[in-house]
Amino acid sequence: MLRTLRVAGLAVAVLLVGAPARAQFTDPRTYDNAPVGVNQLELIYAHARSNTSINTALIVAGAQFELNDGTVDYTRFLSIAHRLAWVEAGVPIANLEGSINGTDIHESTTGDGDSSYQAAILVRGGPAMGAAQFAKFKPVTTIGLSLTMTAPTGVYSANKVLNLGSNLWSFKPEFAVSAPFGPGQKWEFDGYGNVSFFTNNTAYHGSQNLGQRAIPGIEGHISYTFASSVWASFDTRYSFGGITSINGVDQENGQQNFTLGTEVWITPNSRNSLVVEFATPVVHVNGPTYTGFGIKYLYSWP
């Protein structure tokens, strides 16, 4: 039983802490145009609960996990080849608890999660503009590219039951199309395609080598602007693959996950925003079944 809980705890870190507070989704309208020279600070709180398997390699009957995650995230918008681009970095601090029904196993850990970094650019529909130019800009269809990386900076010990770090690197390239439409362009569709790649955890259960194949995913988001300061979205994501191996032996545990979510953005002025988000999977083959929500405060300044 001790080994079982350790495996599940590791996967919590990979799936939830490794992508700070964004759960399974890229935010809708991430690839909208914005003025260059702007800095953005995000303070994020996320909570997730699961009562079944979290790990993609092993189903743990009766397992329960609770994650509370606070993240500080910084973004800088800039111009590259006269196109809007941005760089972003985030560091989470989290508390993770886990237990298995019918046993006396209950563990808790608090500390740093894996940090994340992103570089992105709009290759179409996103000319680099200052604030004065941007104030006159009318939204158009954009095409964007990004690369997100997580680094193994989180707390990890091969001898502990629960870990906040994953002890591996991950890389996620993403292709995005965003298109406003409808009367007054109050509606917007976002389509994202991405693939997550992972290096191996060479200290799994002490000295074993845990590998995971790539996880492709596609996302669709529909959002509507109710007023100049309020908009909301309906979010979907489908991902598959991700078979794991231990010391080169495949575990035959390919996953399929279909996740639904929603976000509400309140932006009273150009510098402040408040976001509430929720996500839950409706299909989870060898994947997590969980309920999670997040609250974000964003502050922007030139």
Buried (B, 14 or more C-beta within 10 A) or exposed (E): EEEBBBBBBBBBBBBBBBBBBBBBBBBBBBBBBBBBBBEBEBBBBBBBEBEBBBBBBBBBEEBBBBBBBBBBBEBBBBBBEEBBBBBBBBBBBBBBBBBBEEEEBEBEBEBBBBBBEBBBBBBEBBBBBEEEEBEEEEBBEBBBBBBBBBBBBBBBBBEBBBBBBBBBBBBBBBBBBBBBEEEEEBBBBBEBEBBBBBBBBEBBBEEEBBBBBBBBBEBBBBBEBEEEEEBBBBBBBBBBBBBBBBEEEEBEBBBBBBBBBBBBBBBEEEEEBEBBBBBBBEEBEBBBBBEBBBBBEBEBEE
